[in-house]
Amino acid sequence: MKTVVLIAGPTASGKSALALALAERLGGVIVNADSMQVYRDLRVLTARPSVEEEARVPHRLFGHVDAGVNYSVGAYVADAARVLADLPAGQPAIFAGGTGLYFKALMNGLAAIPPIDPAIRDALRARLDREGVEALHAELARRDPEAAARIMVRDRSRILRALEVLDATGRPIADWHRDGLPPVIAADRTIRVFLHPERDELKRRIEARFAAMLNEGALDEVRVLAARNLPDTLPSMKAHGVPWLRRYLRGDISLDEAAAGSIMDTRRYAKRQVTWFRNQMPGWTWVTPEEGMASIETLMQT
């Protein structure tokens, strides 16, 4: 029996529920594969498993990173490799999440970029605040035209990443990608399913989940996070709902406007997730959430 199951899908597609049911059935461990659920400060807004759910089966790499950390794909792969190494022989690992780059790095390997000095990152963020994102993209175009051609002018995170690698290593980021690191999961050991709800159903799920988040304390979570005065460029500060609810807490917009904006951002993100997986991740079995368990059980016997 294959011992690694990968469950992906757009946000609110039912990945966590399926992973929990499967882990209970198989005696497995659930490993997070969502780039926002790593942050301990954002349990509600990232729909992390509840304390009660975490008590039912082992969970790994959920809420283990502070919101002030710019957690990278490389750090995730290293953490995931340690989780796999620590599992008893034969115990299934069930990776569940919506971050395509995490799944791709697990299966295809990753560039061996060394750790970046935080001072370099902080200096670039300060320049971004002073000069604007267009100026930094123009600098990247001069210093690393290959990277600039791939990165949109307004993509602050990727522009900062490419420049910090240049500043820290003296080498373009593509050089490190070509050097590469080996994958940590062999494709022939995996079962890969992508949950794909019907469009109107996914829209309903997203709206219902955001309403539940508000009832469960999302505003308090954002209030505490905002009080830390962390840089807006950090991934945790861009989690869906955080920017809009911060605007509400400042009195700039109504709660209804904040909710509508958050839901729209989430719907657009879900659409991008589907498109990205379709184009970047061949060899996955696409199923509805209702078909997920039966499909995995069938794949396990093949």
N, C-alpha and C positions, 0 to 999 in steps of 0.2 A: 504493500500500500504506500502510495506517495505520502510524504510527511510534511509538505509545505503547501498550504493553501493560500492563494492571494485573492482577496475580495476587494475589488475596486468599484467605482461608480461615482456619479455626481453627488454633490452634497444633498442630504435628506433622502437618499435612495434606499435606505434600510440596511446599510452595510454592517453597522454595529449590532443590530438585532440578529442578523444572520450569523455573524461571527460568534456571538454569545451562544446561540442555540447549537451551532456546530461544535464549539469548544466543549460545551456540556455533554454532547453526545459522544465525542471522541476522547475526552480527557485531555484536551489540548490547551495551549497557551495562546492568548490573543496578543499580537504585537501591533502597536500603532503604526500606521503609514499615512498619517495626516500631519502636515507641517504646522498646523495651528494647535492641534490637540497635544503637542509636546509641552505647551506652556501651562505652568501650574496656576497662573493668575486668571485663566480663562476657561474654567470648567463649564460654565453655563453657556457662554456665547459660542463656544466651539462644539457644543453638544458632546462633551466627553462622557464616557460611561459614568454612571452614578456610583457612589460609594457602595451601595447595595449590589449593583451589577459587578463591580470589581471584586466583591467578596465571594461571588459565585464561582468564578474561575480565575486563574492567574492572568493578570494584565501586565504588559511591559511597555515602556517608553511612552506612557501617558503622564502628562503633568510633571515631567522630571526636569524641566528647564525653566529658569527665571525669565520673566518677560523682558528684562533688560539685556538679554543675550541675543545676538544675531546668529541663531542656530542655523548651521549650514547643512546642505545635503551630505557633504563629507562626514560631518559629525554624526549625522543620522546613520549612515552606512556603517561607520565604526561601532556605534552603539548596537545596531541590529546584529552585526557580526558577533559581538560579545553575547548577546541574548541567545543566539543560535548555538554558540559554543557551549553555553551553560546548560542547555536542555538535556535531560536524560535521553539516552538512545531510544529512538522510536516514538518519542512524544511529539504529536503534531504541533506545528507552529502555524497559526492562522493570522496572516497579515491583513489588516483591514484599514482602508482609508481612501482618500480621494486625491492624493498628491502623486501625480504621474511621474514626476522626476524621482521620487523615492523608489517607486517600483522599477523604473528604468535603470537606476543606479544599482539596485540590488541584483538585477539580472544581467546587466551589461557592463558593470564596472564603472569606475569614476576616475576623473582626473586626480592626480596626486599633488594637488595644490597644498603647499605647507601652510601652517597657521599664520594668520595675518596679525601683525602688531596692532593692538587696539588704538594706539596713538595715530597710526596711519588712517585707520577708519574714521576716527573722530575728526581728524583734520579735513578729510574729504567731506564729511557731513557739514562741517562749519563752512566750507567753501560753497557747498550746495545751497545753504541758507543765504549766503551773501551774494553769490553770482547767478544762481538759478540753474535749472537742469539743462537748458539749452547750451549754456557756456561749457558745462562739463562734457556734454556729448560732442561739442565741437573740438574740445581738447582730445577726447578719445579718438575722434576721426583723424587727428593729426598723428597721434602716437600709435594707434592700433586700428588702422582702417578696416581690417577684417572683422574685428569685433563690432565696430561702429556700424558697419553695413548690416549686421544681424540684429542690432538693438534699436528699438524705436526711440525717437528723440525724447519722449516723455517717460521712458521706463527708468525711473530713478534708481531702483534697486540694482538692476543689471548694469547700469552705467557705473554706479559706485563700485560694484564688484569687479568689473573689468579694470577700472582705474586703480583700485587698491591692490590687485594682483600685480599690475605693472609697477606700482610704486614699491611694493614689498619685495618683488623677485627680479624685476628688470626684464621679465619675459611676458609676452602676450599670453592671455588666458588660453588661447587655442593651442599653444605649445604644451601646456600642462594637460589639456584634454588628449592630445595625441600620445603623450607618455602613458597616461592611464593607469588604472588599478584593476585587478581582476574582479569579477563578480563574486558575490558571497552566496548566491543561490544558483544552483544548476537548473536549467530550464526543464530537464527531463525528470526532475524531482518535484515539479510543481503542478498544481491544479490552479488554473487562472480563470476567474469569472468576473465579468463586468455587469453590474446591475444597471438596467436601463429602463426606468419606468416610462410609461406613456407621458407625453408632454404635459397635458392638463393635470394629470395625477401628480407629477413632480412639482408643478406650480402650487397645487393645493398643499402638498407636504411642506414645501418651503414656507408658505404663509402660516400654516398651523404651527410649525416648529418655532418660528420667530415669536408668535403670540405666546407660546409656552415659555420661551426664554424670558420674556418680559415678566411673566407671572412667577418665574423661578428665581428672579433676582438679578437679571442682566444689568439693570441700571446701577445697582449697588456695585457690581463687579467692575463696570466701567468707571464709576466714581472713584473707587479705590485705585484703579490703574492710572487714571488721569492725575491723581494727586502725586504720583511719583515723578511727573514732569520728564518722562522719557522722550528721547528724540522721535519725531514722527516717522522717520525712515526705518525704524525697527519693524520687523515683521509683525510682532505682537500688536503694534499700534495700528496696523492696517487690517486686522482681522475683521471679517464682515460684521457690521453693526457697530464696531468701536468708533470710527470717525463720525457716523451719523448721531449716535447717542451722546458723544462728547459735545456735538453742536447743540443738542437739546439741553444738556446739562448747563451749557454756557448761556442758555436763553436765546440762542440765535434762531431756532426753529421749534415747531410744536412736536409733541411726541408722535402724532400721526404722521407728520412729515418725515421724522426720523425713521419710523417703522417702514414707511413706503420706500424711502431711499435704501434702507438696508435690504429689504426684500428684493428690490430691483437689482441691486449689486449682486446679491446671491443668485438670482435667476440667470444673470449674465455669466457669472462665474460657472454655474452648472453647465451652461451651453458650451463654454470654452472647454470644460473638462471632457465632455462627450467628444467634441471635435478633436481634441488633442489625443485622446486614447485611440480614436478611430484612425488617425494618421500616423501615430508614433508607436503603437503597441500591437502589432499583429500577433495572431496565435491565441487570443483570448476568446472565451466563450461568452457571448452576449445573451443575457437572459433577463426576464422581468424579475422583480423582487420575489414574487410569488413562486417562481420557478427555481429560485436559487438553491434551496436545500436539495431538491430532487436532482438537479443538474450536477451538483457537487458529488452526491452519492454515486451517480452513474459514472462520472469521470474517475472516481476513486477505484472503480473496478476495471478500468480499461488499461 
